[in-house]
């Protein structure tokens, strides 16, 4: 079985590598505002609201996983 290196498998991440490495895991990305609701809903995080809340399901956890590849 041929092992594929993460750098080869996830080549599309190279385009956003700088942004990934600048992330400080503040959680602001999951504190977005849903302006489509009337009245607007603050603190929307679809992944957190519709999953067990396990960290890898939302932004902060995904960033940690992506960073571990490098």
C-alpha positions as CSV (number, residue, x, y, z in Angstrom):
1,X,0.0,0.0,0.0
2,X,1.4,3.4,-1.0
3,X,1.3,6.0,1.7
4,X,0.3,9.5,0.5
5,X,1.9,12.4,2.3
6,X,-0.4,15.0,3.8
7,X,1.3,17.7,1.7
8,X,0.3,15.8,-1.5
9,X,-3.2,14.8,-0.4
10,X,-4.2,18.3,0.7
11,X,-2.5,20.5,-1.9
12,X,-5.5,22.8,-2.0
13,X,-4.7,23.9,1.5
14,X,-1.5,25.6,0.3
15,X,-3.6,28.4,-1.1
16,X,-4.8,29.3,2.4
17,X,-1.8,28.1,4.5
18,X,-0.9,31.7,5.7
19,X,-4.5,32.3,6.9
20,X,-4.6,28.9,8.6
21,X,-1.4,29.6,10.5
22,X,-2.6,33.1,11.5
23,X,-5.7,31.7,13.2
24,X,-5.5,32.2,16.9
25,X,-8.5,30.0,17.7
26,X,-10.5,32.9,19.1
27,X,-13.8,31.4,18.1
28,X,-15.1,34.5,16.3
29,X,-15.8,32.5,13.2
30,X,-18.5,30.6,15.0
31,X,-20.0,33.8,16.5
32,X,-21.3,34.9,13.1
33,X,-24.6,36.7,12.7
34,X,-27.5,35.3,10.7
35,X,-29.0,38.3,9.1
36,X,-31.5,36.2,7.1
37,X,-33.6,35.6,10.3
38,X,-36.1,38.2,11.5
39,X,-35.0,39.4,14.0
40,X,-31.3,38.5,13.3
41,X,-29.9,35.7,15.3
42,X,-26.6,36.4,17.1
43,X,-24.0,33.7,17.9
44,X,-24.9,31.3,15.1
45,X,-22.8,28.1,14.8
46,X,-24.6,25.5,12.8
47,X,-22.0,22.9,13.4
48,X,-22.1,23.4,17.1
49,X,-25.9,23.6,17.3
50,X,-26.6,20.5,15.2
51,X,-23.8,18.2,16.5
52,X,-22.6,17.0,19.9
53,X,-20.5,20.1,20.2
54,X,-17.3,18.0,19.8
55,X,-14.5,20.5,18.9
56,X,-13.5,18.9,15.5
57,X,-17.0,19.6,14.2
58,X,-16.5,23.4,14.1
59,X,-13.9,26.0,13.1
60,X,-11.6,26.0,16.0
61,X,-11.2,22.3,16.0
62,X,-10.8,22.1,12.3
63,X,-8.0,24.6,12.4
64,X,-6.2,22.5,15.0
65,X,-6.5,19.5,12.8
66,X,-5.3,21.3,9.7
67,X,-2.3,22.7,11.6
68,X,-1.3,19.2,12.8
69,X,-0.8,18.3,9.1
70,X,2.1,20.7,8.8
